Amino acid sequence: MSLLWVIFGSLVQLTLAAMFFMLVVFSSAGIANCRTLTHMQSKVLDWSIYALPLSCVLSAVLMIILYWNGSSAIAYWWYALPAVAITAYLIFALMLNAGAPRTTS
């Protein structure tokens, strides 16, 4: 593993963490504003605000630890952890948005 790629990848992950935070805040606010949510759906959206950015930070920290321990280049796949998390969130949000009738104000 190259130190340059670990630093670059970690900086990208930290940038993605901020972007994921903004994505979840605005998308969940839009969904909650137009839909009547169950308690569980609301909790999933609330926890996603913290979980998605945390997956990016966790990925960056894990890569730094793996670099210090002399891991092989296969460890770069840990950078894909946030991609799995955001895909799961987007599927949940899109299904939630399409599944319920709109509320009228």
C-alpha positions in Angstrom: 0.0 0.0 0.0 1.2 3.4 -0.9 1.2 6.2 1.7 0.1 8.7 -0.9 -3.0 6.7 -1.9 -3.9 6.1 1.8 -3.8 9.8 2.5 -5.6 10.7 -0.7 -8.3 8.0 -0.1 -8.7 9.1 3.5 -9.2 12.7 2.5 -11.8 11.7 -0.1 -13.6 9.6 2.6 -13.7 12.6 4.9 -15.1 14.8 2.1 -17.7 12.1 1.4 -18.7 12.0 5.0 -19.7 15.7 4.8 -21.6 15.1 1.6 -23.4 12.1 2.9 -24.4 14.1 6.0 -26.0 16.8 3.8 -27.6 14.2 1.5 -29.3 12.4 4.4 -30.4 15.6 6.2 -32.1 17.1 3.2 -33.5 13.8 1.7 -34.9 12.6 5.1 -36.3 16.1 5.8 -38.0 16.1 2.4 -39.4 12.6 2.9 -40.6 13.4 6.5 -42.2 16.7 5.2 -44.3 15.0 2.5 -45.1 11.6 4.1 -46.5 10.2 7.3 -43.8 8.0 8.7 -44.0 5.2 11.3 -41.8 5.5 14.4 -39.4 2.9 13.0 -39.1 4.6 9.6 -38.4 7.9 11.4 -35.7 6.3 13.6 -34.0 4.7 10.6 -33.8 8.1 8.9 -32.6 9.8 12.1 -29.8 7.2 12.6 -28.8 7.4 9.0 -27.7 11.0 9.6 -25.0 9.6 11.9 -24.3 6.1 10.4 -23.5 7.2 6.8 -20.8 9.8 7.7 -19.5 7.4 10.4 -19.0 4.7 7.7 -16.7 7.1 5.8 -14.7 8.0 8.9 -14.5 4.4 9.9 -13.2 3.4 6.5 -10.6 6.1 6.6 -9.4 5.2 10.1 -9.4 1.5 9.2 -7.2 2.2 6.1 -4.7 4.2 8.2 -4.5 1.4 10.8 -4.1 -1.2 8.0 -1.3 0.8 6.4 0.5 1.0 9.7 0.2 -2.7 10.1 1.7 -3.3 6.6 -1.4 -4.7 4.9 -1.5 -5.6 1.2 -3.2 -3.6 -1.5 -6.3 -5.7 -1.2 -7.2 -3.6 1.8 -8.1 -0.7 -0.5 -11.5 -2.5 -0.8 -12.3 -1.1 2.6 -12.8 2.2 0.8 -16.0 0.7 -0.7 -17.7 0.4 2.7 -19.5 3.7 2.4 -20.7 2.8 -1.1 -22.5 -0.1 0.4 -24.0 2.0 3.2 -25.2 4.8 0.8 -26.7 2.3 -1.6 -28.7 0.7 1.2 -29.9 4.1 2.4 -30.9 5.2 -1.1 -32.8 2.0 -1.7 -34.6 2.5 1.6 -35.3 6.2 0.9 -36.6 5.6 -2.6 -38.8 2.7 -1.5 -40.1 4.9 1.4 -40.8 7.8 -0.9 -42.6 5.7 -3.5 -44.6 3.6 -1.0 -46.9 5.9 0.8 -49.5 8.5 -0.3 -48.5 12.1 0.0 -49.9 14.1 2.9 -51.8 17.3 2.1 -51.4 20.4 4.1 
